[in-house]
Amino acid sequence: MSVTPSVTPKTGDDGVILSLAGAWIIAAGRALETSAASVTSAAQGAKNAVIDLTGIERMDTAGAWVIDRARTELVGEGIQAAYRGARPEHAILLKEAGYRPLDPPKQVRTSHLMVLLAAVGETVYDAGLDLVDIVDYLGEIVVMWLRLSPNPLRWRWTSVAYHLEMYSLRSVPIIALINFLVGAIVMQQGVFQLARFGASPYAVNLVGVLGLRELGVLMTSIMIAGRTGSAITAEIGSMKMREEIDALKVMALDPLEVLVMPRLVALAVALPILTFVADMATLGGGLIVSWIYAGMTPEVFITRLQGAIGTNTFLVGLIKAPFMAVMIGLIASTEGMEVRGSAESLGRCVTSSVVKSIFMVIVMDGVFAMFFTAIDY
């Protein structure tokens, strides 16, 4: 049995008759397209064309598609084309798998202003959804804390101790270095700028108040958001990708209790400790720069510092720290749970976690600053 399709044109009273024969199947390959092209070329100049399918031995969907495409092209050129002698199964193929031209997509012109407004609206909507998710997650955390508080043995203290070491002890070098440099820079600029007014000793007040109230806790929180928040999101997200969280649920274990609570507790304990380290490093950087750059001895620096700050100045930074730790942990955990099954999703959620955490840390710092100013603390 031949598998080569063929076309035999013949002129009749009804116009040109195109007799198709052979096997019009995809196995014919290039011959299928060549025969379909000859159908169109053989009917050029005629007013009517009859496509005789009596001689076709085999036909599949590919053959039906190219035959019907040739007929559609003839109709498009003003030639009346029709089928004749099709077997029932071939007629069904021509009807169901026939050629259907695709309409080009309509080009919708949208102004750049509308695109910008749509992007802003989508961002605001996504921010609202994130806020709802965080508040919902916070409620679950509070309920879990109330459930675990009466029974201390249910707390996973080994996990808490491990994460506390990872979040606090191993973060001390980078936190101390960054805040030491910040204190040194603020002191150097304070001495230089205030020297114009003969008030360079007041740079100690600047470093003391600004470092203890704002810079220490703010720089530490930003560093923890980038270092620890991203790690929490990546860890929980990887577990979500590998279906380890689903496995915990199958074993009747609550992922919130097993994964999130130990990290939140460790973070809430670690951040105040790191804030204290950051405060001391900031003051140390200011002391050394004042000694080298302004000729102010450590005794003079400490004396002026005692007169510039009070206990409330030191406590303001420590009070902020646990709240910022909880916010960083909530955002990191929420983003980790949003990871789907691809590496792209994991990377996007880690990036989103860091950006949102840093943004919320700065917002919370501003809110606390206004609050403590309002109560004169």
C-alpha positions as CSV (number, residue, x, y, z in Angstrom):
1,M,0.0,0.0,0.0
2,S,1.5,3.3,-1.0
3,V,1.8,6.0,1.6
4,T,2.6,8.8,-0.9
5,P,-0.3,11.2,-1.4
6,S,-1.1,12.4,-4.9
7,V,-3.4,14.8,-6.7
8,T,-4.7,14.3,-10.3
9,P,-6.4,17.3,-11.8
10,K,-9.0,16.9,-14.5
11,T,-11.3,19.4,-16.3
12,G,-15.0,18.6,-16.3
13,D,-18.3,20.3,-16.8
14,D,-18.4,21.4,-13.2
15,G,-15.0,23.0,-13.4
16,V,-11.7,21.3,-12.3
17,I,-11.9,18.0,-10.6
18,L,-9.0,17.3,-8.2
19,S,-8.8,13.5,-7.5
20,L,-6.8,12.8,-4.3
21,A,-5.3,9.4,-3.8
22,G,-2.8,7.6,-1.6
23,A,-2.4,7.9,2.2
24,W,-2.8,11.5,3.5
25,I,-1.2,10.8,6.8
26,I,1.6,12.5,8.8
27,A,4.0,9.7,8.0
28,A,4.1,11.1,4.4
29,G,6.0,14.0,5.8
30,R,7.0,16.6,3.2
31,A,5.0,14.9,0.4
32,L,1.8,15.8,2.4
33,E,2.6,19.6,2.2
34,T,3.7,19.3,-1.5
35,S,0.4,17.5,-2.5
36,A,-1.7,20.1,-0.6
37,A,0.1,22.9,-2.5
38,S,-0.6,21.2,-5.8
39,V,-4.3,21.2,-5.0
40,T,-4.2,25.0,-4.8
41,S,-2.0,25.4,-7.9
42,A,-4.0,23.0,-10.1
43,A,-7.3,24.9,-9.5
44,Q,-5.9,28.3,-10.4
45,G,-8.0,30.1,-13.1
46,A,-11.1,27.9,-12.5
47,K,-14.4,29.1,-11.1
48,N,-15.4,25.8,-9.5
49,A,-13.3,23.0,-8.0
50,V,-14.4,19.6,-6.8
51,I,-12.1,17.8,-4.4
52,D,-12.7,14.1,-5.0
53,L,-11.7,12.0,-1.9
54,T,-12.8,8.6,-3.3
55,G,-9.2,7.4,-4.0
56,I,-7.9,8.3,-0.5
57,E,-6.8,5.1,1.2
58,R,-5.9,6.5,4.6
59,M,-6.3,9.8,6.3
60,D,-5.4,11.1,9.8
61,T,-5.9,14.5,11.4
62,A,-2.8,16.0,9.8
63,G,-4.0,15.0,6.3
64,A,-7.5,16.3,7.0
65,W,-6.0,19.6,8.2
66,V,-3.9,20.2,5.1
67,I,-6.7,19.2,2.7
68,D,-9.1,21.5,4.4
69,R,-6.5,24.3,4.4
70,A,-6.1,23.9,0.6
71,R,-9.9,24.1,0.2
72,T,-10.1,27.2,2.4
73,E,-7.3,28.9,0.3
74,L,-9.3,28.2,-2.8
75,V,-12.4,29.7,-1.3
76,G,-10.4,32.7,-0.3
77,E,-9.3,33.2,-3.9
78,G,-13.0,33.2,-5.1
79,I,-13.1,29.6,-6.3
80,Q,-16.1,27.5,-5.3
81,A,-14.6,24.4,-3.7
82,A,-16.5,21.4,-2.3
83,Y,-15.7,17.8,-1.3
84,R,-17.0,14.7,-3.0
85,G,-16.8,11.0,-2.3
86,A,-15.6,11.2,1.2
87,R,-16.0,8.1,3.5
88,P,-17.9,8.7,6.7
89,E,-14.8,8.5,8.8
90,H,-13.0,10.9,6.5
91,A,-15.9,13.3,6.6
92,I,-15.8,13.3,10.4
93,L,-12.0,14.1,10.3
94,L,-12.5,16.9,7.9
95,K,-15.2,18.4,10.1
96,E,-13.5,18.0,13.5
97,A,-9.8,18.5,12.5
98,G,-10.4,20.9,9.7
99,Y,-8.4,24.1,9.1
100,R,-9.5,27.1,11.2
101,P,-7.6,30.3,10.6
102,L,-6.5,32.1,13.7
103,D,-7.6,35.7,14.1
104,P,-4.7,38.0,15.0
105,P,-5.0,39.4,18.5
106,K,-6.4,42.8,18.8
107,Q,-3.9,45.4,19.7
108,V,-5.3,47.4,22.6
109,R,-3.6,50.7,23.1
110,T,-3.4,51.6,26.7
111,S,-2.0,54.9,27.9
112,H,1.2,54.9,30.0
113,L,-0.7,56.7,32.7
114,M,-3.3,53.9,33.0
115,V,-0.6,51.3,33.1
116,L,1.1,53.2,35.9
117,L,-2.2,53.7,37.9
118,A,-3.0,50.0,37.4
119,A,0.4,49.0,38.7
120,V,0.0,51.3,41.8
121,G,-3.5,49.9,42.4
122,E,-2.2,46.3,42.2
123,T,0.6,47.1,44.6
124,V,-1.8,48.6,47.1
125,Y,-4.1,45.6,46.8
126,D,-1.2,43.2,47.3
127,A,-0.1,45.2,50.3
128,G,-3.6,44.9,51.8
129,L,-3.5,41.1,51.3
130,D,-0.1,40.9,52.9
131,L,-1.4,42.9,55.9
132,V,-4.4,40.6,56.3
133,D,-2.1,37.5,56.1
134,I,0.2,38.9,58.7
135,V,-2.6,39.8,61.1
136,D,-4.1,36.4,60.6
137,Y,-0.8,34.7,61.3
138,L,-0.3,36.9,64.4
139,G,-3.6,35.7,65.7
140,E,-2.6,32.1,65.2
141,I,0.7,32.8,67.0
142,V,-1.1,34.3,70.0
143,V,-3.5,31.3,70.2
144,M,-0.6,28.9,70.0
145,W,1.3,30.8,72.7
146,L,-1.7,30.7,75.0
147,R,-2.0,27.0,74.3
148,L,1.7,26.3,75.1
149,S,2.1,28.6,78.1
150,P,0.4,26.3,80.7
151,N,2.5,23.4,79.6
152,P,6.2,24.4,79.4
153,L,7.2,20.8,78.5
154,R,5.5,21.3,75.1
155,W,8.0,24.0,74.2
156,R,10.7,22.8,71.9
157,W,13.6,24.1,74.0
158,T,16.3,22.3,72.0
159,S,15.2,24.0,68.9
160,V,14.9,27.4,70.7
161,A,18.4,27.0,72.0
162,Y,19.8,26.1,68.6
163,H,18.1,29.0,66.8
164,L,19.1,31.4,69.6
165,E,22.7,30.5,69.0
166,M,22.3,31.0,65.3
167,Y,20.5,34.3,65.5
168,S,22.4,35.9,68.4
169,L,25.8,34.4,69.1
170,R,26.8,34.0,65.4
171,S,25.5,37.5,64.6
172,V,27.5,39.3,67.2
173,P,30.7,40.0,65.0
174,I,28.8,41.6,62.1
175,I,26.4,43.5,64.3
176,A,29.3,44.9,66.5
177,L,31.4,45.8,63.4
178,I,28.6,47.6,61.6
179,N,27.5,49.6,64.6
180,F,31.0,50.4,65.6
181,L,31.6,51.9,62.1
182,V,28.2,53.8,62.3
183,G,29.1,55.3,65.7
184,A,32.5,56.3,64.4
185,I,31.1,58.0,61.3
186,V,28.4,59.8,63.3
187,M,31.0,61.0,65.8
188,Q,33.4,62.2,63.0
189,Q,30.7,64.1,61.2
190,G,29.3,65.5,64.4
191,V,32.7,66.8,65.5
192,F,33.3,68.3,62.0
193,Q,30.0,70.0,61.6
194,L,29.6,71.3,65.2
195,A,33.1,72.6,65.2
196,R,31.9,75.5,63.0
197,F,29.8,76.7,65.9
198,G,32.4,75.9,68.6
199,A,30.2,73.1,69.9
200,S,32.2,70.0,68.9
201,P,31.9,68.4,72.4
202,Y,28.2,68.1,71.8
203,A,28.9,65.4,69.2
204,V,29.0,63.1,72.3
205,N,25.3,64.0,72.9
206,L,24.6,63.3,69.3
207,V,26.2,59.8,69.3
208,G,24.7,58.9,72.7
209,V,21.1,59.9,72.0
210,L,20.9,58.9,68.4
211,G,22.9,55.7,68.8
212,L,20.9,54.4,71.8
213,R,17.5,55.5,70.8
214,E,17.5,54.9,67.1
215,L,20.6,53.7,65.3
216,G,21.5,50.7,67.5
217,V,18.1,49.0,67.3
218,L,17.5,50.1,63.7
219,M,20.7,48.9,62.2
220,T,20.5,45.7,64.1
221,S,17.0,45.0,63.0
222,I,17.9,45.7,59.4
223,M,20.8,43.4,59.6
224,I,18.7,40.6,61.2
225,A,16.0,41.1,58.6
226,G,18.6,40.5,55.9
227,R,20.5,37.7,57.6
228,T,18.0,35.9,59.7
229,G,14.7,36.7,58.0
230,S,15.9,35.5,54.7
231,A,17.2,32.3,56.3
232,I,13.8,31.6,58.0
233,T,12.0,32.1,54.7
234,A,14.4,29.9,52.8
235,E,14.3,27.1,55.4
236,I,10.5,27.0,55.7
237,G,10.1,27.5,51.9
238,S,12.5,24.6,51.2
239,M,10.5,22.4,53.5
240,K,7.3,23.5,51.7
241,M,8.8,22.6,48.3
242,R,9.9,19.1,49.5
243,E,6.5,18.6,51.1
244,E,8.0,18.2,54.6
245,I,5.4,20.5,56.0
246,D,2.7,18.2,54.6
247,A,4.5,15.3,56.2
248,L,4.3,17.1,59.6
249,K,0.6,17.5,59.2
250,V,0.2,13.8,58.3
251,M,2.1,13.0,61.6
252,A,-0.5,15.2,63.5
253,L,2.2,17.8,64.2
254,D,1.4,21.5,63.9
255,P,4.0,23.3,61.7
256,L,3.3,26.5,63.6
257,E,4.3,24.8,66.8
258,V,7.3,22.8,65.4
259,L,8.8,25.3,62.9
260,V,7.6,28.9,63.6
261,M,7.3,29.2,67.4
262,P,10.9,28.2,68.2
263,R,12.2,30.7,65.6
264,L,10.0,33.5,66.9
265,V,10.9,33.0,70.5
266,A,14.6,32.8,69.7
267,L,14.4,35.9,67.6
268,A,12.5,37.8,70.2
269,V,15.2,37.0,72.8
270,A,18.1,37.5,70.4
271,L,17.3,40.9,69.1
272,P,17.3,42.8,72.5
273,I,20.7,41.1,73.3
274,L,22.1,42.2,69.9
275,T,20.7,45.7,70.4
276,F,22.6,46.0,73.6
277,V,25.8,44.8,71.8
278,A,25.1,47.3,69.0
279,D,24.6,50.2,71.5
280,M,28.0,49.4,73.2
281,A,29.7,49.1,69.8
282,T,28.2,52.5,68.7
283,L,29.4,54.2,71.8
284,G,32.8,52.5,71.4
285,G,33.2,53.8,67.9
286,G,32.2,57.3,69.0
287,L,34.7,57.1,71.9
288,I,37.6,56.1,69.8
289,V,37.0,58.7,67.0
290,S,36.5,61.5,69.6
291,W,39.8,60.5,71.2
292,I,41.7,60.4,67.9
293,Y,39.9,63.0,65.9
294,A,38.9,65.6,68.5
295,G,41.5,64.9,71.3
296,M,38.8,64.1,73.8
297,T,40.0,61.6,76.4
298,P,37.8,58.6,77.3
299,E,37.2,60.1,80.8
300,V,35.8,63.3,79.3
301,F,33.7,61.3,76.8
302,I,32.1,59.2,79.5
303,T,31.5,62.2,81.7
304,R,29.7,64.1,78.9
305,L,27.9,60.9,77.9
306,Q,26.5,60.5,81.5
307,G,25.2,64.1,81.3
308,A,23.6,63.6,77.9
309,I,21.7,60.4,78.3
310,G,19.4,58.8,80.9
311,T,18.1,55.4,81.6
312,N,15.1,56.1,79.4
313,T,17.4,56.8,76.4
314,F,18.9,53.3,76.8
315,L,15.6,51.5,77.4
316,V,13.9,53.0,74.4
317,G,16.0,51.0,72.0
318,L,15.6,47.8,74.0
319,I,11.8,48.2,74.2
320,K,11.6,48.4,70.4
321,A,13.7,45.3,69.8
322,P,11.2,42.5,70.7
323,F,8.4,44.1,68.6
324,M,10.7,44.4,65.6
325,A,11.8,40.8,66.1
326,V,8.2,39.5,66.1
327,M,7.5,41.5,63.0
328,I,10.6,40.1,61.2
329,G,9.7,36.6,62.2
330,L,6.0,36.9,61.2
331,I,6.9,38.3,57.7
332,A,9.6,35.7,57.2
333,S,7.4,32.8,58.2
334,T,4.5,34.0,56.2
335,E,6.6,34.3,53.0
336,G,8.1,30.9,53.7
337,M,4.6,29.4,53.7
338,E,3.8,31.1,50.4
339,V,6.6,29.3,48.5
340,R,5.3,27.0,45.8
341,G,7.1,24.2,44.0
342,S,9.7,26.1,42.0
343,A,13.1,27.6,42.8
344,E,11.9,30.8,41.2
345,S,9.1,31.0,43.8
346,L,11.6,30.4,46.6
347,G,13.8,33.2,45.4
348,R,10.9,35.6,44.9
349,C,9.6,34.9,48.4
350,V,13.0,35.3,50.0
351,T,13.5,38.7,48.3
352,S,10.0,39.8,49.3
353,S,10.6,38.7,52.9
354,V,13.8,40.9,53.2
355,V,12.2,43.9,51.5
356,K,9.0,43.8,53.5
357,S,10.9,43.2,56.8
358,I,13.2,46.2,56.3
359,F,10.3,48.4,55.3
360,M,8.2,47.4,58.3
361,V,11.2,47.8,60.6
362,I,11.6,51.4,59.5
363,V,7.9,52.1,59.7
364,M,7.8,50.7,63.2
365,D,10.8,52.7,64.3
366,G,9.0,55.9,63.1
367,V,5.8,54.9,64.9
368,F,7.8,54.3,68.2
369,A,9.7,57.5,67.8
370,M,6.4,59.5,67.6
371,F,4.9,57.5,70.5
372,F,7.9,58.1,72.8
373,T,8.0,61.7,71.9
374,A,4.3,62.1,72.6
375,I,4.6,60.6,76.1
376,D,7.9,62.5,76.7
377,Y,10.0,59.4,77.4
